[in-house]
């Protein structure tokens, strides 16, 4: 499975509690922070929830 680098590009201010919690679970929380995760169906669901706040690239 490929690894994905997820970078937060927009603020979580004004977002729902679920979106903020999803960012935290991804290891993010500040604009410009990046985290690497192995691709999985669970990760895909989390990214779908916050796709407007993050940038995803394959590593």
Backbone torsions as a table, in degrees:
resi	resn	phi	psi	omega
1	UNK	NA	135.7	179.5
2	UNK	-74.3	154.4	173.9
3	UNK	-89.9	148.0	177.8
4	UNK	-118.6	137.0	173.2
5	UNK	-100.6	121.9	-179.0
6	UNK	-109.7	126.2	-179.1
7	UNK	-122.7	130.5	177.4
8	UNK	-78.3	127.7	-177.2
9	UNK	-118.6	-11.9	177.7
10	UNK	-132.5	156.9	-176.6
11	UNK	-74.0	151.8	176.9
12	UNK	-90.4	-3.0	178.5
13	UNK	-62.9	130.7	179.7
14	UNK	87.6	-4.2	178.4
15	UNK	-87.4	164.0	180.0
16	UNK	-70.6	162.8	178.5
17	UNK	-60.0	-35.5	178.9
18	UNK	-64.1	-41.7	179.9
19	UNK	-66.6	-42.3	178.7
20	UNK	-63.8	-40.4	178.0
21	UNK	-64.9	-37.6	178.5
22	UNK	-65.9	-41.4	176.5
23	UNK	-60.4	-43.4	178.9
24	UNK	-61.0	-43.9	-179.2
25	UNK	-64.6	-27.6	177.3
26	UNK	-80.9	-8.7	-179.8
27	UNK	89.4	19.8	-179.6
28	UNK	-109.3	-171.6	178.6
29	UNK	152.9	-5.3	-179.3
30	UNK	-143.8	141.2	179.9
31	UNK	-60.3	134.1	179.8
32	UNK	94.3	-13.6	177.9
33	UNK	-72.4	143.7	178.1
34	UNK	-125.2	153.2	175.2
35	UNK	-144.8	147.4	177.8
36	UNK	-111.4	135.0	-179.9
37	UNK	-139.3	150.9	173.3
38	UNK	-74.9	139.8	-179.0
39	UNK	-66.3	134.5	178.7
40	UNK	-156.8	164.3	177.4
41	UNK	-61.8	-35.2	179.0
42	UNK	-65.3	-42.8	179.0
43	UNK	-64.5	-40.0	179.8
44	UNK	-60.8	-39.9	178.1
45	UNK	-65.9	-39.7	178.4
46	UNK	-65.3	-42.0	-179.3
47	UNK	-67.7	-34.5	176.8
48	UNK	-62.5	-34.0	-178.5
49	UNK	-69.2	-33.9	-174.8
50	UNK	-121.7	28.1	-174.7
51	UNK	-62.0	-22.7	179.9
52	UNK	-81.2	-6.5	-177.6
53	UNK	-110.9	-12.3	-172.3
54	UNK	-129.1	162.2	171.3
55	UNK	-118.1	134.5	-176.8
56	UNK	-118.1	131.6	175.8
57	UNK	-136.8	147.4	179.4
58	UNK	-82.7	136.9	-178.7
59	UNK	-103.1	NA	NA
